[in-house]
Amino acid sequence: MILEPVPPFRCRDVAFRAAADWELAAYHQLRRRVFCDEQRLFTGDDLDALDARALVLVALSRTAGVIDDLVGGVRTWEDAPGAWWGGRLVTHPDHRGTAGIATGLIRLAVATAARRGARSFHATVQIQNVPLFLRLGWTQLAAVDVRGAPHALMAADLATALDEPTRDRASLTTPTSAPARRTTSPTWDQASPTWDQASPTPNQASPTPNQASPAPNQAPTWNLASFTPNTSRPTWDQASPTATPNPSRPTWDQPSPILDRTAA
């Protein structure tokens, strides 16, 4: 039997937003996996002083609308008034090639800086990623070397940063927004009956416990004050005035010939 490797699951539902506590730790872990273990650009860890003041934006996969894993991230910071930079762009190895993760992170980083008054946005990009940035409207300025690996210094086009499709940027503020309420279904405040309207009230036509007829689903009670005994039939303590005793059937005060008969 030949067992072929199972390809990793690649979620197409991705949300983009600023990192929370657990997402920030997962982003740092993913950076170590890629930049230290895979590319060997750093030894042990790639954290530096910029991490203390950089804004981290992350991409999160969702299953059935519920966030379940971090699949990418990028950091951005203001180096001088109006001069913003981006770096440490990383995508989870199992999700590389999934359309939109790296692109969404790049667009979100540039748009975030533009909203905060950026007049320029630069990044040093690995050579293999330059074509992606060029397709997004970036400009290649110069060739640089970063830790022995060839990079390109590139600049983003801030003039169109806020005019691009906003699918990725919208997820920054509402990554798990609930769908709008359907107006076709009645709500508690609409014309459909509510719990307080379904049952009759004391001012309605249905009888209440204080009226003559019993309330719905309520067993009638005996009113002993108005009860009149039926003298036409004998009661337990009263002999019948009209009925003739049947000698063939015992009365309550006579012994039963059947019950008192002893078996032979």
N, C-alpha and C positions, 0 to 999 in steps of 0.2 A: 504494500500500500504506500502511495506517495502522498504525503501531507504537504500541501502548499501553505506558505505563511499567510496568515490572515492580515489583510491591510488594516491599519488603525482606523478607528471611526473618526470621521471629520465632520464636525457639526457645522452646519451652514447658518445657524442662528447665533449671531455674535452681537454683544452689546459693548459699547465703548463708554468709559467714564473715568473720572479721577479715582485713584486707588484708595481703598479703605485699608484698615489695619492688616487683615489677613491677606488681602490682595497685594499689599506692598511687600510683605514677606515672601509671597509666592513669586513676585517679580524679581526680587533679588536672587532667589533660588534658581529661577530660570536663567538669569544672567550668568551665574556661576557655571551652570550646565553648558551653556553655549560658548561663552567667551573664555572660560578657564578649561573645561574638560574637552570640549569639541575643537575649538579654534586655537586654544593654547596661547591666547594673547596675554593672559595674566596667569599668575601662579597663586593658587589658593582662593583668591577673592579679587573682585574687580571694583569694590567700593572705594570711593574717594570723597574728598571734602565737598564736592558738588551735591552729593546725595542728601546732605543736610538741608539744603535750601531749594532743591529742584522739585518741580511739580511732576508727579508720575501719573501717566495716563495708561490705562490697561484695556485689553480686549478680553472679554469673558464669553465663554460658550454657554449656551442655554439649551436645556432639554425640556421640552413641554413648557417653555416659558420660565423655567427655574434655572438660575445660575449654578453651574456645577464645576467649572474649572477655568483657570487663567490660561489663555492661549497666546498672549503677546503683551508687549508693553514698550513704552518709550518715556524718556524723561526730557523735560524742557526747563530752561531757567533764563533769567535775565542777567546777562553778564555786565551790562552798563545800561544807563537809562535809555530805553527804546531799542537796545540791541539784545535780541534773544537768540538762543542756541537750542539745538536739539541733539540728542545722542542716546547711545545704548538702546537703539531700536532692536528688538528681539522678537522672534516668533517661535513658538513651541515646535520642536522637530516633527512631531506627529501631525501638525496642522500646516506645515509648509505647503504651499501650492493652493491652499484654500483661498479662493478669491475674496479680497476685501479686507483681510486682517492687517497686513502691512500698510496698504493704501489708506485704510481708515485711520490708523494710528498717525500716519504722517499728516493727513489732512486735519485731523483733530488737534494735533500739536500746533500747526501753523495758525489755525483759526483761533485757538485759545490765546496765543500770543498776540494776534491781531486785535482781539477784543480788549486786551490789556494795554493797548497803546504801542505795540511793537512797530518800529520803523524799519527793522531788518531782521531776518531770520536765517541763520547759517547752520551748517552741519558738515562734519567730516564723514563721508560716506565710503564704505568699502567698494572696491572697484566692481565687484559682481552685482552690486545693487544700483549702480549709476543709471542704467537704462530705465529702471522703475521711476527714479526721481525725475529724469528727463521727461517721461511721459506725463508726469504730474505738473509740468511747467517750471521745474527748477532750472537754474543756470549753473553750469560747471565753470568754476573760476580758476582753479589751480590744482595741480597734483601735489599731494602731501604724503608724508610717511608717519604712521601712527603705530608705535611699538613694533616696528619692523615690518608692518604690513602696508601695502599700497592703498591709499585712500584718495578721495577727491574732495576738495573744498567746494561746497555748493551753496547756493542762495535760493530761497523760496520767493515766489512772486506774491507779495502781500496784497497787491492790487486786486487780485481775483480770489483771495483766500476765503472771503465770506460769500462769494458768489457761486462757489462750487456746490454740487449736490450735497444736501444736508442729512442724508440718511445716517451717516456715521456721527456727525456732530450732534444731531438731535438726541442720540442715545446718551450723551454726556450728562444731561440733566434728567432725562426720564428713561433710564434703561429698561425698567420693568413696569412702565405705565400700564394701568388697567384699561381695557377697551371701554369705549363710551357706552353709557347705559342705553339699552334699547327702548325707544319711545313707544313701540307698538305694544309692549306688555304693560298691563296696569300696575301701578305702584300703590303703596299703602295710602298715598295722598290723592289718588285719582278716584274715578267713579266706581271702581269695583268695591263690593262690600268689605268692610273691615270686621275685625273680631267683635267690636262693640256694636256694630250695626246688624249683624246677622241674627241675633237673638232678640225677642221682643222686649220692650222696655215697659215699665209700669203705666206709661201713658198710651200704649198701643192697645189694639183690640184684643189681643190674646189675654186670657185670664191669668191672674197672678195668684200666688198662694193665699192672699187675703180675700179672694172672691169666692163665689159659690162653687164653681166647678174647679176640679183639681188642675194644677199646672201640668203641662205636657211632661210625659215620662215620670209622673209621680203617682204612686199608688194611693188610692183614697183611704182616708182614716175613718174610724168609727166614731161617731158623735154619740156618746153614751147618754147625753142629756136628752136627745131627741129620739132615742131608739125606743120603739114600741114592740113588746114581745108579741109574737104570733101565737094566739091562744088556740088556733085551730089545729096546731100540731103539738104534741107533748114535748116538753123540755126535759132536761135531766132530772129536775127536782119536782116536776109537775106531771100528774097523770092526765092522760087525754080525756076530756069531758064527753067526747062523742064516740070515739073509736071503741069498738068491742074487742077485748083482748082475744088474740088467736091462741087457743090452747095448744095448737101444734107447734108454736114457736115460743121459746122462753122469753121472758122479759128480763130487764136488767137485774131485777131483784130475785129471780128464780134461778135455781141451778140448771145448767145445761145438761140434758140427758146424754149429750154426746161427749161433752168435755169431762163429765164426771164418771163416765162409764170406764170401768177397769177392763183392760184387755184380758181375754181368756187365756 
